[in-house]
Amino acid sequence: MKLNCRLSTLMGQHRLSIQDVHERTKLSRTTVSNLYNDKATRINYETIEKLCALFDCEIAELLYIDDCKKEKK
């Protein structure tokens, strides 16, 4: 299982850049970029709160678990 982030999708829907999200949330550009590119290894509650507030969404709209079980042959 892998936790993934839909930040790039939400940003696209709202036509926001990484810089826009950085300025509106006061999160670091590195944090926003890592989440946008789905390369973050951890995320704290404050970050989730700020992003959910910005996009007026629930946590499940921002983060999801990819259950990538491979079939054994």
PDB file of N, CA, C and O in Angstrom:
ATOM      1  N   MET A   1       0.841  -1.188   0.000  1.00  0.00           N
ATOM      2  CA  MET A   1       0.000   0.000   0.000  1.00  0.00           C
ATOM      3  C   MET A   1       0.882   1.246   0.000  1.00  0.00           C
ATOM      4  O   MET A   1       1.943   1.279   0.622  1.00  0.00           O
ATOM      5  N   LYS A   2       0.420   2.252  -0.704  1.00  0.00           N
ATOM      6  CA  LYS A   2       1.163   3.500  -0.770  1.00  0.00           C
ATOM      7  C   LYS A   2       0.205   4.668  -0.623  1.00  0.00           C
ATOM      8  O   LYS A   2      -0.845   4.700  -1.265  1.00  0.00           O
ATOM      9  N   LEU A   3       0.563   5.624   0.217  1.00  0.00           N
ATOM     10  CA  LEU A   3      -0.227   6.836   0.370  1.00  0.00           C
ATOM     11  C   LEU A   3       0.154   7.809  -0.733  1.00  0.00           C
ATOM     12  O   LEU A   3       1.334   8.109  -0.920  1.00  0.00           O
ATOM     13  N   ASN A   4      -0.829   8.298  -1.457  1.00  0.00           N
ATOM     14  CA  ASN A   4      -0.600   9.226  -2.558  1.00  0.00           C
ATOM     15  C   ASN A   4      -1.325  10.537  -2.309  1.00  0.00           C
ATOM     16  O   ASN A   4      -2.241  10.614  -1.490  1.00  0.00           O
ATOM     17  N   CYS A   5      -0.904  11.554  -3.022  1.00  0.00           N
ATOM     18  CA  CYS A   5      -1.462  12.893  -2.864  1.00  0.00           C
ATOM     19  C   CYS A   5      -2.057  13.362  -4.189  1.00  0.00           C
ATOM     20  O   CYS A   5      -1.449  13.197  -5.247  1.00  0.00           O
ATOM     21  N   ARG A   6      -3.245  13.943  -4.119  1.00  0.00           N
ATOM     22  CA  ARG A   6      -3.919  14.470  -5.304  1.00  0.00           C
ATOM     23  C   ARG A   6      -3.721  15.980  -5.447  1.00  0.00           C
ATOM     24  O   ARG A   6      -4.538  16.643  -6.086  1.00  0.00           O
ATOM     25  N   LEU A   7      -2.676  16.525  -4.878  1.00  0.00           N
ATOM     26  CA  LEU A   7      -2.472  17.969  -4.920  1.00  0.00           C
ATOM     27  C   LEU A   7      -2.387  18.474  -6.354  1.00  0.00           C
ATOM     28  O   LEU A   7      -2.965  19.515  -6.666  1.00  0.00           O
ATOM     29  N   SER A   8      -1.692  17.776  -7.225  1.00  0.00           N
ATOM     30  CA  SER A   8      -1.560  18.249  -8.604  1.00  0.00           C
ATOM     31  C   SER A   8      -2.922  18.327  -9.292  1.00  0.00           C
ATOM     32  O   SER A   8      -3.173  19.247 -10.071  1.00  0.00           O
ATOM     33  N   THR A   9      -3.791  17.376  -9.010  1.00  0.00           N
ATOM     34  CA  THR A   9      -5.140  17.389  -9.592  1.00  0.00           C
ATOM     35  C   THR A   9      -5.938  18.577  -9.068  1.00  0.00           C
ATOM     36  O   THR A   9      -6.584  19.286  -9.840  1.00  0.00           O
ATOM     37  N   LEU A  10      -5.894  18.791  -7.758  1.00  0.00           N
ATOM     38  CA  LEU A  10      -6.624  19.912  -7.161  1.00  0.00           C
ATOM     39  C   LEU A  10      -6.087  21.251  -7.681  1.00  0.00           C
ATOM     40  O   LEU A  10      -6.856  22.168  -7.971  1.00  0.00           O
ATOM     41  N   MET A  11      -4.778  21.348  -7.793  1.00  0.00           N
ATOM     42  CA  MET A  11      -4.185  22.582  -8.310  1.00  0.00           C
ATOM     43  C   MET A  11      -4.608  22.819  -9.750  1.00  0.00           C
ATOM     44  O   MET A  11      -4.875  23.957 -10.136  1.00  0.00           O
ATOM     45  N   GLY A  12      -4.671  21.772 -10.542  1.00  0.00           N
ATOM     46  CA  GLY A  12      -5.104  21.905 -11.923  1.00  0.00           C
ATOM     47  C   GLY A  12      -6.549  22.354 -12.028  1.00  0.00           C
ATOM     48  O   GLY A  12      -6.884  23.199 -12.858  1.00  0.00           O
ATOM     49  N   GLN A  13      -7.404  21.792 -11.187  1.00  0.00           N
ATOM     50  CA  GLN A  13      -8.822  22.159 -11.193  1.00  0.00           C
ATOM     51  C   GLN A  13      -9.023  23.629 -10.813  1.00  0.00           C
ATOM     52  O   GLN A  13      -9.931  24.292 -11.313  1.00  0.00           O
ATOM     53  N   HIS A  14      -8.157  24.127  -9.915  1.00  0.00           N
ATOM     54  CA  HIS A  14      -8.273  25.516  -9.455  1.00  0.00           C
ATOM     55  C   HIS A  14      -7.318  26.461 -10.191  1.00  0.00           C
ATOM     56  O   HIS A  14      -7.258  27.658  -9.911  1.00  0.00           O
ATOM     57  N   ARG A  15      -6.575  25.886 -11.138  1.00  0.00           N
ATOM     58  CA  ARG A  15      -5.616  26.652 -11.940  1.00  0.00           C
ATOM     59  C   ARG A  15      -4.625  27.439 -11.067  1.00  0.00           C
ATOM     60  O   ARG A  15      -4.413  28.639 -11.247  1.00  0.00           O
ATOM     61  N   LEU A  16      -4.029  26.706 -10.113  1.00  0.00           N
ATOM     62  CA  LEU A  16      -3.046  27.293  -9.209  1.00  0.00           C
ATOM     63  C   LEU A  16      -1.668  26.712  -9.498  1.00  0.00           C
ATOM     64  O   LEU A  16      -1.535  25.536  -9.836  1.00  0.00           O
ATOM     65  N   SER A  17      -0.659  27.541  -9.363  1.00  0.00           N
ATOM     66  CA  SER A  17       0.723  27.086  -9.509  1.00  0.00           C
ATOM     67  C   SER A  17       1.291  26.728  -8.139  1.00  0.00           C
ATOM     68  O   SER A  17       0.670  26.990  -7.109  1.00  0.00           O
ATOM     69  N   ILE A  18       2.467  26.134  -8.143  1.00  0.00           N
ATOM     70  CA  ILE A  18       3.149  25.841  -6.883  1.00  0.00           C
ATOM     71  C   ILE A  18       3.374  27.136  -6.117  1.00  0.00           C
ATOM     72  O   ILE A  18       3.200  27.170  -4.899  1.00  0.00           O
ATOM     73  N   GLN A  19       3.756  28.193  -6.807  1.00  0.00           N
ATOM     74  CA  GLN A  19       3.968  29.493  -6.171  1.00  0.00           C
ATOM     75  C   GLN A  19       2.674  30.023  -5.548  1.00  0.00           C
ATOM     76  O   GLN A  19       2.699  30.570  -4.446  1.00  0.00           O
ATOM     77  N   ASP A  20       1.545  29.865  -6.246  1.00  0.00           N
ATOM     78  CA  ASP A  20       0.254  30.313  -5.705  1.00  0.00           C
ATOM     79  C   ASP A  20      -0.065  29.596  -4.394  1.00  0.00           C
ATOM     80  O   ASP A  20      -0.458  30.227  -3.413  1.00  0.00           O
ATOM     81  N   VAL A  21       0.107  28.271  -4.385  1.00  0.00           N
ATOM     82  CA  VAL A  21      -0.185  27.483  -3.178  1.00  0.00           C
ATOM     83  C   VAL A  21       0.770  27.879  -2.059  1.00  0.00           C
ATOM     84  O   VAL A  21       0.351  28.024  -0.911  1.00  0.00           O
ATOM     85  N   HIS A  22       2.032  28.054  -2.378  1.00  0.00           N
ATOM     86  CA  HIS A  22       3.030  28.495  -1.400  1.00  0.00           C
ATOM     87  C   HIS A  22       2.611  29.827  -0.762  1.00  0.00           C
ATOM     88  O   HIS A  22       2.635  29.970   0.461  1.00  0.00           O
ATOM     89  N   GLU A  23       2.235  30.780  -1.584  1.00  0.00           N
ATOM     90  CA  GLU A  23       1.868  32.104  -1.074  1.00  0.00           C
ATOM     91  C   GLU A  23       0.575  32.081  -0.260  1.00  0.00           C
ATOM     92  O   GLU A  23       0.469  32.774   0.752  1.00  0.00           O
ATOM     93  N   ARG A  24      -0.397  31.300  -0.688  1.00  0.00           N
ATOM     94  CA  ARG A  24      -1.700  31.271  -0.006  1.00  0.00           C
ATOM     95  C   ARG A  24      -1.691  30.461   1.279  1.00  0.00           C
ATOM     96  O   ARG A  24      -2.472  30.742   2.188  1.00  0.00           O
ATOM     97  N   THR A  25      -0.821  29.458   1.372  1.00  0.00           N
ATOM     98  CA  THR A  25      -0.797  28.599   2.560  1.00  0.00           C
ATOM     99  C   THR A  25       0.375  28.888   3.491  1.00  0.00           C
ATOM    100  O   THR A  25       0.366  28.494   4.657  1.00  0.00           O
ATOM    101  N   LYS A  26       1.378  29.577   2.968  1.00  0.00           N
ATOM    102  CA  LYS A  26       2.633  29.828   3.705  1.00  0.00           C
ATOM    103  C   LYS A  26       3.431  28.549   3.942  1.00  0.00           C
ATOM    104  O   LYS A  26       4.324  28.518   4.789  1.00  0.00           O
ATOM    105  N   LEU A  27       3.106  27.490   3.188  1.00  0.00           N
ATOM    106  CA  LEU A  27       3.918  26.274   3.225  1.00  0.00           C
ATOM    107  C   LEU A  27       5.152  26.516   2.376  1.00  0.00           C
ATOM    108  O   LEU A  27       5.121  27.331   1.453  1.00  0.00           O
ATOM    109  N   SER A  28       6.236  25.820   2.675  1.00  0.00           N
ATOM    110  CA  SER A  28       7.450  26.016   1.883  1.00  0.00           C
ATOM    111  C   SER A  28       7.222  25.523   0.458  1.00  0.00           C
ATOM    112  O   SER A  28       6.425  24.617   0.215  1.00  0.00           O
ATOM    113  N   ARG A  29       7.939  26.140  -0.474  1.00  0.00           N
ATOM    114  CA  ARG A  29       7.835  25.722  -1.880  1.00  0.00           C
ATOM    115  C   ARG A  29       8.272  24.259  -2.031  1.00  0.00           C
ATOM    116  O   ARG A  29       7.715  23.518  -2.841  1.00  0.00           O
ATOM    117  N   THR A  30       9.264  23.857  -1.250  1.00  0.00           N
ATOM    118  CA  THR A  30       9.741  22.471  -1.310  1.00  0.00           C
ATOM    119  C   THR A  30       8.640  21.503  -0.902  1.00  0.00           C
ATOM    120  O   THR A  30       8.441  20.479  -1.555  1.00  0.00           O
ATOM    121  N   THR A  31       7.928  21.817   0.170  1.00  0.00           N
ATOM    122  CA  THR A  31       6.830  20.967   0.625  1.00  0.00           C
ATOM    123  C   THR A  31       5.757  20.862  -0.441  1.00  0.00           C
ATOM    124  O   THR A  31       5.298  19.764  -0.755  1.00  0.00           O
ATOM    125  N   VAL A  32       5.353  21.994  -0.999  1.00  0.00           N
ATOM    126  CA  VAL A  32       4.317  22.008  -2.027  1.00  0.00           C
ATOM    127  C   VAL A  32       4.788  21.229  -3.260  1.00  0.00           C
ATOM    128  O   VAL A  32       4.032  20.440  -3.827  1.00  0.00           O
ATOM    129  N   SER A  33       6.024  21.451  -3.666  1.00  0.00           N
ATOM    130  CA  SER A  33       6.574  20.769  -4.833  1.00  0.00           C
ATOM    131  C   SER A  33       6.627  19.255  -4.622  1.00  0.00           C
ATOM    132  O   SER A  33       6.258  18.494  -5.516  1.00  0.00           O
ATOM    133  N   ASN A  34       7.079  18.818  -3.459  1.00  0.00           N
ATOM    134  CA  ASN A  34       7.150  17.384  -3.165  1.00  0.00           C
ATOM    135  C   ASN A  34       5.768  16.742  -3.174  1.00  0.00           C
ATOM    136  O   ASN A  34       5.607  15.629  -3.676  1.00  0.00           O
ATOM    137  N   LEU A  35       4.772  17.428  -2.626  1.00  0.00           N
ATOM    138  CA  LEU A  35       3.414  16.894  -2.633  1.00  0.00           C
ATOM    139  C   LEU A  35       2.836  16.910  -4.045  1.00  0.00           C
ATOM    140  O   LEU A  35       2.163  15.963  -4.453  1.00  0.00           O
ATOM    141  N   TYR A  36       3.092  17.968  -4.780  1.00  0.00           N
ATOM    142  CA  TYR A  36       2.618  18.090  -6.161  1.00  0.00           C
ATOM    143  C   TYR A  36       3.152  16.946  -7.026  1.00  0.00           C
ATOM    144  O   TYR A  36       2.426  16.374  -7.840  1.00  0.00           O
ATOM    145  N   ASN A  37       4.423  16.627  -6.836  1.00  0.00           N
ATOM    146  CA  ASN A  37       5.067  15.563  -7.608  1.00  0.00           C
ATOM    147  C   ASN A  37       4.922  14.186  -6.969  1.00  0.00           C
ATOM    148  O   ASN A  37       5.493  13.206  -7.448  1.00  0.00           O
ATOM    149  N   ASP A  38       4.149  14.121  -5.879  1.00  0.00           N
ATOM    150  CA  ASP A  38       3.891  12.883  -5.140  1.00  0.00           C
ATOM    151  C   ASP A  38       5.189  12.216  -4.709  1.00  0.00           C
ATOM    152  O   ASP A  38       5.336  10.997  -4.798  1.00  0.00           O
ATOM    153  N   LYS A  39       6.135  13.039  -4.237  1.00  0.00           N
ATOM    154  CA  LYS A  39       7.429  12.530  -3.781  1.00  0.00           C
ATOM    155  C   LYS A  39       7.648  12.714  -2.286  1.00  0.00           C
ATOM    156  O   LYS A  39       8.718  12.389  -1.773  1.00  0.00           O
ATOM    157  N   ALA A  40       6.643  13.233  -1.582  1.00  0.00           N
ATOM    158  CA  ALA A  40       6.779  13.466  -0.144  1.00  0.00           C
ATOM    159  C   ALA A  40       6.844  12.122   0.580  1.00  0.00           C
ATOM    160  O   ALA A  40       6.157  11.169   0.211  1.00  0.00           O
ATOM    161  N   THR A  41       7.671  12.064   1.601  1.00  0.00           N
ATOM    162  CA  THR A  41       7.776  10.844   2.394  1.00  0.00           C
ATOM    163  C   THR A  41       6.989  10.945   3.691  1.00  0.00           C
ATOM    164  O   THR A  41       6.754   9.942   4.366  1.00  0.00           O
ATOM    165  N   ARG A  42       6.584  12.166   4.036  1.00  0.00           N
ATOM    166  CA  ARG A  42       5.745  12.372   5.220  1.00  0.00           C
ATOM    167  C   ARG A  42       5.013  13.697   5.062  1.00  0.00           C
ATOM    168  O   ARG A  42       5.420  14.562   4.287  1.00  0.00           O
ATOM    169  N   ILE A  43       3.917  13.838   5.818  1.00  0.00           N
ATOM    170  CA  ILE A  43       3.135  15.066   5.775  1.00  0.00           C
ATOM    171  C   ILE A  43       2.575  15.298   7.175  1.00  0.00           C
ATOM    172  O   ILE A  43       2.080  14.367   7.810  1.00  0.00           O
ATOM    173  N   ASN A  44       2.651  16.523   7.649  1.00  0.00           N
ATOM    174  CA  ASN A  44       2.166  16.779   9.002  1.00  0.00           C
ATOM    175  C   ASN A  44       0.733  17.306   8.979  1.00  0.00           C
ATOM    176  O   ASN A  44       0.229  17.715   7.934  1.00  0.00           O
ATOM    177  N   TYR A  45       0.091  17.290  10.133  1.00  0.00           N
ATOM    178  CA  TYR A  45      -1.316  17.681  10.240  1.00  0.00           C
ATOM    179  C   TYR A  45      -1.550  19.119   9.793  1.00  0.00           C
ATOM    180  O   TYR A  45      -2.549  19.407   9.133  1.00  0.00           O
ATOM    181  N   GLU A  46      -0.647  20.018  10.144  1.00  0.00           N
ATOM    182  CA  GLU A  46      -0.807  21.430   9.767  1.00  0.00           C
ATOM    183  C   GLU A  46      -0.816  21.592   8.249  1.00  0.00           C
ATOM    184  O   GLU A  46      -1.593  22.384   7.717  1.00  0.00           O
ATOM    185  N   THR A  47       0.026  20.861   7.561  1.00  0.00           N
ATOM    186  CA  THR A  47       0.070  20.909   6.100  1.00  0.00           C
ATOM    187  C   THR A  47      -1.252  20.433   5.520  1.00  0.00           C
ATOM    188  O   THR A  47      -1.804  21.072   4.624  1.00  0.00           O
ATOM    189  N   ILE A  48      -1.763  19.317   6.022  1.00  0.00           N
ATOM    190  CA  ILE A  48      -3.046  18.790   5.558  1.00  0.00           C
ATOM    191  C   ILE A  48      -4.155  19.809   5.801  1.00  0.00           C
ATOM    192  O   ILE A  48      -4.978  20.056   4.920  1.00  0.00           O
ATOM    193  N   GLU A  49      -4.176  20.398   6.994  1.00  0.00           N
ATOM    194  CA  GLU A  49      -5.197  21.392   7.331  1.00  0.00           C
ATOM    195  C   GLU A  49      -5.159  22.582   6.381  1.00  0.00           C
ATOM    196  O   GLU A  49      -6.201  23.031   5.902  1.00  0.00           O
ATOM    197  N   LYS A  50      -3.968  23.089   6.109  1.00  0.00           N
ATOM    198  CA  LYS A  50      -3.837  24.253   5.233  1.00  0.00           C
ATOM    199  C   LYS A  50      -4.275  23.946   3.805  1.00  0.00           C
ATOM    200  O   LYS A  50      -4.948  24.759   3.171  1.00  0.00           O
ATOM    201  N   LEU A  51      -3.897  22.781   3.304  1.00  0.00           N
ATOM    202  CA  LEU A  51      -4.274  22.420   1.944  1.00  0.00           C
ATOM    203  C   LEU A  51      -5.779  22.149   1.836  1.00  0.00           C
ATOM    204  O   LEU A  51      -6.411  22.560   0.863  1.00  0.00           O
ATOM    205  N   CYS A  52      -6.346  21.471   2.811  1.00  0.00           N
ATOM    206  CA  CYS A  52      -7.789  21.224   2.799  1.00  0.00           C
ATOM    207  C   CYS A  52      -8.568  22.544   2.908  1.00  0.00           C
ATOM    208  O   CYS A  52      -9.614  22.695   2.277  1.00  0.00           O
ATOM    209  N   ALA A  53      -8.074  23.478   3.687  1.00  0.00           N
ATOM    210  CA  ALA A  53      -8.729  24.786   3.798  1.00  0.00           C
ATOM    211  C   ALA A  53      -8.637  25.543   2.473  1.00  0.00           C
ATOM    212  O   ALA A  53      -9.616  26.142   2.029  1.00  0.00           O
ATOM    213  N   LEU A  54      -7.472  25.517   1.847  1.00  0.00           N
ATOM    214  CA  LEU A  54      -7.290  26.225   0.579  1.00  0.00           C
ATOM    215  C   LEU A  54      -8.227  25.681  -0.493  1.00  0.00           C
ATOM    216  O   LEU A  54      -8.843  26.453  -1.228  1.00  0.00           O
ATOM    217  N   PHE A  55      -8.339  24.372  -0.586  1.00  0.00           N
ATOM    218  CA  PHE A  55      -9.147  23.761  -1.638  1.00  0.00           C
ATOM    219  C   PHE A  55     -10.564  23.425  -1.178  1.00  0.00           C
ATOM    220  O   PHE A  55     -11.347  22.862  -1.942  1.00  0.00           O
ATOM    221  N   ASP A  56     -10.894  23.766   0.065  1.00  0.00           N
ATOM    222  CA  ASP A  56     -12.219  23.503   0.629  1.00  0.00           C
ATOM    223  C   ASP A  56     -12.602  22.037   0.377  1.00  0.00           C
ATOM    224  O   ASP A  56     -13.649  21.732  -0.194  1.00  0.00           O
ATOM    225  N   CYS A  57     -11.710  21.147   0.825  1.00  0.00           N
ATOM    226  CA  CYS A  57     -11.931  19.724   0.579  1.00  0.00           C
ATOM    227  C   CYS A  57     -11.714  18.916   1.853  1.00  0.00           C
ATOM    228  O   CYS A  57     -11.198  19.418   2.851  1.00  0.00           O
ATOM    229  N   GLU A  58     -12.116  17.673   1.790  1.00  0.00           N
ATOM    230  CA  GLU A  58     -11.886  16.719   2.872  1.00  0.00           C
ATOM    231  C   GLU A  58     -10.535  16.048   2.655  1.00  0.00           C
ATOM    232  O   GLU A  58      -9.984  16.086   1.555  1.00  0.00           O
ATOM    233  N   ILE A  59     -10.009  15.436   3.702  1.00  0.00           N
ATOM    234  CA  ILE A  59      -8.714  14.756   3.620  1.00  0.00           C
ATOM    235  C   ILE A  59      -8.720  13.697   2.516  1.00  0.00           C
ATOM    236  O   ILE A  59      -7.728  13.544   1.802  1.00  0.00           O
ATOM    237  N   ALA A  60      -9.821  12.969   2.372  1.00  0.00           N
ATOM    238  CA  ALA A  60      -9.900  11.898   1.370  1.00  0.00           C
ATOM    239  C   ALA A  60      -9.822  12.436  -0.060  1.00  0.00           C
ATOM    240  O   ALA A  60      -9.492  11.689  -0.980  1.00  0.00           O
ATOM    241  N   GLU A  61     -10.120  13.720  -0.256  1.00  0.00           N
ATOM    242  CA  GLU A  61     -10.000  14.320  -1.579  1.00  0.00           C
ATOM    243  C   GLU A  61      -8.549  14.721  -1.864  1.00  0.00           C
ATOM    244  O   GLU A  61      -8.169  14.903  -3.021  1.00  0.00           O
ATOM    245  N   LEU A  62      -7.754  14.854  -0.823  1.00  0.00           N
ATOM    246  CA  LEU A  62      -6.355  15.243  -0.945  1.00  0.00           C
ATOM    247  C   LEU A  62      -5.422  14.037  -0.939  1.00  0.00           C
ATOM    248  O   LEU A  62      -4.473  13.976  -1.721  1.00  0.00           O
ATOM    249  N   LEU A  63      -5.693  13.083  -0.061  1.00  0.00           N
ATOM    250  CA  LEU A  63      -4.830  11.912   0.114  1.00  0.00           C
ATOM    251  C   LEU A  63      -5.629  10.634  -0.112  1.00  0.00           C
ATOM    252  O   LEU A  63      -6.809  10.558   0.229  1.00  0.00           O
ATOM    253  N   TYR A  64      -4.976   9.636  -0.688  1.00  0.00           N
ATOM    254  CA  TYR A  64      -5.627   8.344  -0.869  1.00  0.00           C
ATOM    255  C   TYR A  64      -4.575   7.235  -0.809  1.00  0.00           C
ATOM    256  O   TYR A  64      -3.388   7.468  -1.041  1.00  0.00           O
ATOM    257  N   ILE A  65      -5.031   6.052  -0.499  1.00  0.00           N
ATOM    258  CA  ILE A  65      -4.141   4.897  -0.422  1.00  0.00           C
ATOM    259  C   ILE A  65      -4.287   4.094  -1.705  1.00  0.00           C
ATOM    260  O   ILE A  65      -5.391   3.721  -2.099  1.00  0.00           O
ATOM    261  N   ASP A  66      -3.167   3.838  -2.342  1.00  0.00           N
ATOM    262  CA  ASP A  66      -3.120   3.027  -3.554  1.00  0.00           C
ATOM    263  C   ASP A  66      -2.762   1.609  -3.130  1.00  0.00           C
ATOM    264  O   ASP A  66      -1.644   1.340  -2.692  1.00  0.00           O
ATOM    265  N   ASP A  67      -3.706   0.734  -3.263  1.00  0.00           N
ATOM    266  CA  ASP A  67      -3.489  -0.663  -2.882  1.00  0.00           C
ATOM    267  C   ASP A  67      -2.962  -1.414  -4.094  1.00  0.00           C
ATOM    268  O   ASP A  67      -3.721  -2.036  -4.837  1.00  0.00           O
ATOM    269  N   CYS A  68      -1.663  -1.345  -4.278  1.00  0.00           N
ATOM    270  CA  CYS A  68      -1.045  -1.921  -5.493  1.00  0.00           C
ATOM    271  C   CYS A  68      -0.547  -3.335  -5.230  1.00  0.00           C
ATOM    272  O   CYS A  68       0.650  -3.610  -5.322  1.00  0.00           O
ATOM    273  N   LYS A  69      -1.460  -4.213  -4.908  1.00  0.00           N
ATOM    274  CA  LYS A  69      -1.095  -5.623  -4.698  1.00  0.00           C
ATOM    275  C   LYS A  69      -0.847  -6.259  -6.042  1.00  0.00           C
ATOM    276  O   LYS A  69      -1.676  -6.159  -6.946  1.00  0.00           O
ATOM    277  N   LYS A  70       0.269  -6.901  -6.178  1.00  0.00           N
ATOM    278  CA  LYS A  70       0.614  -7.578  -7.428  1.00  0.00           C
ATOM    279  C   LYS A  70       0.181  -9.025  -7.337  1.00  0.00           C
ATOM    280  O   LYS A  70       0.356  -9.689  -6.315  1.00  0.00           O
ATOM    281  N   GLU A  71      -0.387  -9.495  -8.430  1.00  0.00           N
ATOM    282  CA  GLU A  71      -0.800 -10.903  -8.469  1.00  0.00           C
ATOM    283  C   GLU A  71       0.425 -11.799  -8.503  1.00  0.00           C
ATOM    284  O   GLU A  71       1.378 -11.539  -9.239  1.00  0.00           O
ATOM    285  N   LYS A  72       0.396 -12.831  -7.722  1.00  0.00           N
ATOM    286  CA  LYS A  72       1.486 -13.814  -7.723  1.00  0.00           C
ATOM    287  C   LYS A  72       1.171 -14.879  -8.738  1.00  0.00           C
ATOM    288  O   LYS A  72       0.055 -15.395  -8.799  1.00  0.00           O
ATOM    289  N   LYS A  73       2.163 -15.202  -9.531  1.00  0.00           N
ATOM    290  CA  LYS A  73       1.962 -16.227 -10.575  1.00  0.00           C
ATOM    291  C   LYS A  73       2.582 -17.530 -10.162  1.00  0.00           C
ATOM    292  O   LYS A  73       2.517 -18.508 -10.907  1.00  0.00           O
TER     293      LYS A  73
END
